Amino acid sequence: MTTARVRGIYATALTQLLNGDGLEVVQASEPIRERFEDSFGAAPADVSLETTRDRQGVEVSGDPDDVATVAPRLAELAIDAFRWDDDVPRGAVFDAEVREADGRGGAVVDLGDGRRGYLAYDDADDYVDAGDRYRVQVREPTPPWDDDHPRVAPALEAAGGLCTLSRARSGVSASLSGERAEELVGMTDLLSVEIPEGWGVRWHRPAADADLEAMGTALEDAVVRARELEVALADAPDSPGEPGRLAVPERTVWLWFGRESRFALDDRRRAVESTMPGHHRTKAADRAASAAVDFAEAVCGADGFDGEFPFDAVSRQFGPLEGDRLEIGHGKPDGRLLSLGSGEVTDRDPAGTITLERSMRGGGTYDALGVPKEAGDVAVTKFREGRWWYPTTYRDDEGTTKGTYVNVCTPLELFPDNVRYVDLYVDVIRTPDGAVEIVDRAELEAAIDDGLVAAPLGEKALGVAEAVERALSN
């Protein structure tokens, strides 16, 4: 049975989704233990599910076979869930070369094949300079929509769920203090597990709730992974060579949740706990919203909410409001996140529509419209929460319309600082003479063939484009 450790704002919903049917959630947090009637063991986890720092999705890392079991279940949550494999996964070992060492806290390193990493100066023993080479391991991977580089460190580690073996440590230690830490260290002597030479053991906090059997299993797992790392690196030279990947003991998959996915997670959470409509949508929008959502749910209880997402109340509390600056976060099906610029919110409808105005710079032409971009032009974009498309009308400095471009995308989420969605390639344009046309249909078809867009999502996108085309033609 695959065991999974789950953390973050999606933990309750994912626990409800995954626990059972060949999967077991372990090392559950106190709130999870209180919400579920099931008991949760402290056994080592085969996979770890962590909410991303921006709360847009989750990282699934661990044993490759077990990740292959868990990740598809998350990708099937709803039509706008996306999944990507990471080619710089957690635990992977690379030979790296420092490219830039002028950062305040660390250096950018070349990992080979166009990959980059971030080495914190505190993790290196000596002064770090451009051209220096290190053998590093990935400590913290980053999702494809994040601009940060994955964090790497020179010391090799092998995780066992409740403990970690490290080349940078010696002996046995624990990440907590007091008598329990001393007990963990002492209990290690009772485990009939031989620790490889040159590796130290570090017990993590969940081990405090584990029995001897679970501790023994965790230490055995860590030892197996340490030996596998040693075998994988046996043919590598002692000194780091040209940048490149040497070992991949784990697999990392990233899941990005769209609006419909977050509402599907609401349904999962609602099966075990009072959950307001848009629970995960609201928490994903702003870290400060978590406490407010929890308070509202505690006060109102299971019968205190109707079925509609309270856009007006949420946006009045956290934004966006008229006069705010809002960035357009243009996600791509390959995982990248592009910015289409920022504008001012000039109008807000409590029902969920905002109008954004952007001043355009001159030069070039507007995509597909073929109309010149000129200084003084204004782009007026209307976004409606949950809609699968949004229109942008371009006007010159005298207010004359230069054309309309309708972007087809996953359901819009109007967050306090940005609008988020994933672009679905196909779009609709209306030229100044009134002609209406669907564009980039071939790009959508190619993305479906390449597996970047699932066939049902592609069919939905094309259906939306055709409906918009009919509406603009009338």
N, C-alpha and C positions, 0 to 999 in steps of 0.2 A: 504493500500500500504506500502511495506517495504521501509524504508529510509536508505541510506548508506552514510557514510563519507569515502572518499578515499584519501590516502596520499602516496607519495613515487614515485619511478621511473616508476611504472606501472600505475600511476593515470589516465593519459589521455586514455590509452587503456582500462582500466577497467571501466572508466566512459562511454566510447563509448559502451562497452559490456553490462553494467548493466542498464544504464538510459533508462527507458521506459519498457513496457511489464510487468507492475506490480511492478517495482522497480523505486525508485527515488533517485538520488544522491543529497545530501544536503551539506551545509557548504563547497562548492567548493572553492579551492584556487584561487588566482587571475589569474594564468596562465590558469587554466581550464575554468574560466569564459570567458577569452579572446578567447579561441579556439573554444568554442561551441556557437552556435546560441541560444541554450536553456537558459532560466533563471534558476538559482539555488536558492532555498530557504535556509533560515537559521534555518529550523526546526530541532528538535532533531533527532539524528540518531539512528535507531534500531540496526544497525550493524556498526562496524568500520573495514575498511580494511587498514592495515598498512604494508608497505614494511619492510621485516626483515632487521636487521642491516647489514647482509652480502649480501643483495640485491638478494638473491637466490629465494625468494618467498614472500608470504604474510601471515599475521595473519588476520583471520576473527573472530572477537569476538562480542558478543552481546546477544540479546534475543535468546534463543535456537531455537525457531520456525523460526525466521528470518534468523539465521545462516544456518539452514537447507534449506532455500530457495536459499540463495546466493552461498554457497560453491559448490554445484554440478555444477553450471554454470561455475565456474572457473576450476573445475576438468575435464570438457569436452572440454577445449580449444584445447588440442592436446593429442596424445597418450602417451607422456612422462610427463604428469602432475600427481603428486601424492598428495594424501590428507590423513591427519591423524587427529583424534580427540585428544585433550590434556586432560589428566586426572588431570592436575593441571591448570585449566583454569583461565583466568582473572576474578577477583572478588570473587573467591572461598575462603571460610573461613576454616581454619584448626586449630586444637590444635597442637602445635609444641614444640619440645624439642631440645635445643642446643646440638649439637654433638661436634663441633669444634669451639672454640672461640679464636684461635690464629692467625686468618687472620688480615691483616692490616686495612681493612675497614669494616669488618663484619664477621658474623658467619654462618656456615653451620647448618641448622636445619633439624630435622627429622619430616616429615609430615605424617608418617605412611605408611604401605604397600610398603616400599622400596622407597618412594618418598622423595626428598630433596628440600630444599629451601635455599635462601640466605637472611639473615637479616642484613641490614646495621646498624652499631652501632649508627649512627646518628638518626635512626628511633626508637631507644629504649630509654626510659626515664632514665633507670638506667644502671649500669655496667652489661655487658653481660658475663656470665660464663657458662661453660659446665654443662649440667643438668638443667639449667633454662628452665622454660616453659612459652610459650606465646600463646595467641590466635591471629592468624595472618590472613591477607587477601592477596591474590595474587595481586601485583601491576603490575608486568611485567612478563608474561609467556615467556618461551623460546622454540624455535622449537626443534623437536626431534634430528635434526642433529647438534645442538649446545651443546658444553660441559658445558656451564654455567648453574647454577641452577636458577629457577625462583625467582625473587625478591619478598619478602614478607615484610609486615609491620604490627605492632600491631594495628593501628587505623583502625576502620571499616569505609567504605565509600559506598555510593550508588550513582551511576552516572545516570544523566538524559539527557545526550547529550550535553546540553548547560551549565549545572551546575552539581555540586557534593555536596551531603550532607555528612558531615564527623562528626564522634564522637570526633575527635581531635580539632574541631573548635567550636566557638560559634558566634552567630550573623550572619551577612551577609557581605561578602567581594567579591572582584573581582580580577582576575589575571592580570588586566591591570591597568594603573595609569591615573591620571588626571581627567578631567571633566567627561569623559565617564564612568570611574569606579564609580564616585560619582552618576552618573545618574542610572547606573545599580543597585546600592545599594538602591537608593531612589525608583526606579520603583518596587522593590520587594514588597514594602508596598502596591502597587496598585493591586497586584495579590491576588486573593481570594483563597489562598492555605495555609492551616495550616501546619506549619513545626513541625514535632514531637519533643517532649521534648528531650533535650540532643544532638541534631544534629545542626551543623552550615552549612550555605550555602556558596558555593564558585562558583561565575560565571566565566566561561571561556571566552577567547577572542572572539570566534564566536558569543557569545551572544550580542556583541556590534552591530551586523548587524541584530539582530532579532527584531520582533515587540512584542507587549505585549502578543498577542495570543501564539506565539511560546515560549516565555519565560514562560508563564503560563503552557503550555503543558509540557515543559521540567521539571519545578519544580514539577508538578504533578507526572510525571514519576519517578523522583528521590524519592519523598515521598512514592510512591507505593513500590519501590524497598527497601527503608529503612524499611518500615513496614514488607515486606516479609522477610527481613533478621532478624528482631526482632522475627517474628513468628518461623522461622527456628531454631533460637538459643534459643527459649524459654525454652526448656527442657535441655539445656546444663548447667552444673554447672557454678557458677560465676567464679571459678578459672579454668584455663586450666588443662585438664586431659591428659590421654595418647594420643600420637600423632595420629591424624586421621582427616578425612574430616567431617565438620559439615554442610556446606551449599554450594550449587553450583547455584548461581543466574544467571550465564552466561555460555555460551558455547564458547569454543575456538577451531577453526579448523585451521590447518596449510596446506598451499599449497606450494609445491616445483615445480618450473617450470624448465623443461629440455629445451634443445636447440630448439626443435620443438615448444614447448609452447611459448618460447620467440619470435620466428618468427611469430607465430600466433598472438601474442600481437602486433607485428610490423604492421601486416595487419590491426588490429583494429585501431591503432593509425594513420596509413596512411590515413584512411577514413576521418580524420578531420585535419591533420597537416602533413607538409613535414617530412618524416621519412626515414632515411637511412637504407639500408639492415643491419640487425644485430644491430639495435638501442638498444634494451633491452639486447641483448647478450653482447654488448660492455659496457654498463653501469653497468651490473651485474658483470663484470670482475674486475673493478677498479673504486673506488669512484672518482678518479681524471679524469676519462674519461667522466663524465657527461657534464662538461663544454665544452670539445672538441667536443662532439657529437652535443650539442646544437648549437655551433658556426658553425660547418660544415653544419648543416641543415638550419641555418639562411642564410648562404652565398649562398648555392647551390640551395635552393628552391626545389619545388616539382619535377622539371624535371632534377635535377642535379645528379641523381644517377642511375646506372644500377641495374640489379636485383641480383647481386652477393654480398655476404658478403666480405668486403675488408680485408681479414685475414692478408695479408702482411702488409698493412698500419697500421692496429690496433696493430699487434704484434711488428712491428718496433718501434711504439710509446710507447707501454705499456708493451711489453713482451708477451710470452717468446722468448728469443734470445739465440743463441749459447753461451754456457758458464754459463747460468743461472742455479740456483738450482730450481727444480720443484718437488712438492709433488703430490702423487697420492691420490686424495680424492675419496675413494671407498664407495659410498653411497649404502645403503641397502633399499629394499622396505618397511621395517618396520620403516624407518625414521632415522635410525642411520647413522653416518658418520664415517668410519674407515680410517686410514691412512695406505697405503701400503708402506710407506717410501718415501724418497726423492732421487733424482738422478741428474746428470748433463746432460744438453741438449748438446749433441755432434754434432747434425746436425739439420738444420732447412730448410725446403723447403718453399719458398714463397707461394706455392699453398695450404699449410695448414698441412704439415706433419712435426713432430719433432721426433727425436730419443733421448731416455733417457737411460742413463747407470747408473746402481746401483751396488755397491760392496756388495756381500752377505756374511753373517756370516755363519760359519759352524754349523752343528747340525741339526738333523731331515732330512726330505725328502721334495722334491718339491710336492705340491698338485697334486694328481692324477697321476703324472709321476712315483712316487715311486723311484726316483733317489736321492741319498744322497746329502744333502747340504754340501759343503766343503768350508773352508776358501780359498779365492782367486777366487771363482766363480764370474761371472759377469752376470747380467740380462740386456739384451738389449731389450727395449720396443719401439715399433713404434706407435705413436698416430697420427691419422688424424682427423682434425676438422670435426665434423658432422657424422663420421662413427659409425656404431652400434657395432663395435668390435675392439679389439686391440690385437696384438700378443706380447708375451714376449718369447724370446729365451734365454735359460740358457747355459752358456759356462764355462768350467773349466779354470784354469790359463794358460793352453796351447792353448786355443781357440777351443777345441773340444766341439761340441754341445752335451748337455745333455738332450735336449728335448725342445719342444715349447708348450706354453700354450696360448690359445686364449680365452680371456674373452669376453663374449657377454653382452652388456650393452645398456643403452639409448645413443642417439647420443652424442659423446664426445664434450666437450667445453674446449679449451686450454686457460685457464686464465693465467695472468702474474705469479702467484705464485703456481698454482696447476692445475691439470686436474680434471674436475668434470664430474660425470655420476652417474647413479644408476645401480648397478649390477643386472642382470636378471637371476642369478643362473646357467643356463645352460652354459657349456663351451665346448671347443674342444681342444684335446691334440694330439700331435704327438710325439711319443716316439723315442729314439735314433735309434731303428731299423726300423723306418719309418711307424709304425702302427699308424693309425688315428682313433680317437674315440670321440663320443659325451659323455660327462660326466654330472652328476647331473641333468639329465632329470627329475628324480623323485622329486627332490627338487623344480623344477619349477612347476611341476604339483600340488604339495602340496601347493605351494604359491598361485596358481590360486584358488584352492579349499578353501583356507583360506581367500581369498579376498585381499591378499597383492599385487597381480599382476592381473590387469584386463585381462580378456580373450583375447581381441584383442592384447594387448601388449605381452601376453604369446605366442600367435600364431606367432607374429612377431619375437620374440626371437628365437623360435624353427626354424622358417624359415631361419633366419640368421645363426644359428648353422649348419643347414643342408647344406646351401650354402658354408659355410667355410669348412665343412667336405669334400665336393666334390672337392673344390679347392685344399685342402691339399693332397687329395688322388691322384690327377692327376700328 
